[in-house]
Amino acid sequence: MTTLRHTVALPRAAAASQTANTSRAVAATSLRQFSLIVVALIVALSAALMALNVSLVHGAFTAQALHKESQRLERAQQSLGDAVAAAEAPGRLAQAAEKLGMQPAVKPVFLSLPARGSHRVNGGAHGSARVEPAAAVPH
């Protein structure tokens, strides 16, 4: 009878061993799937962080280029403002007027134009030398 028990016990042990092997295989497959999912998530997050970093660096370079362009334009504006201020100086205006043949008014003349169409001249140009328009413009 002991042989019968051993023969019955052997298939049960084999079935238990087979079940243990199957559960180990399922556990190993599940562990592999979990590991692959974790690795895929890590790779995806690393790629997203790298893309974000590249975008931030590109934005920083663009901001730096725009800042340099702004500084260059501010210098150009300052230079043009200085040139306008120099051209507006009274001495410079007097030289330019003299080159055009203009003379300073010794005794200025003022015109009063009322609404009715009549006019009145105040002052006079008696002391200033008059220059003919043709003589003022060089040919």
Protein Blocks (a to p, Z undefined) as FASTA:
>chain_A
ZZmmmmmmmmmmmmmmmmmmmmmmmmmmmmmmmmmmmmmmmmmmmmmmmmmmmmmmmmmm
mmmmmmmmmmmmmmmmmmmmmmmmmmmpmklmmmmmmmnopacdfbdcdddddfkopacd
edjfklpccddfklmpcZZ
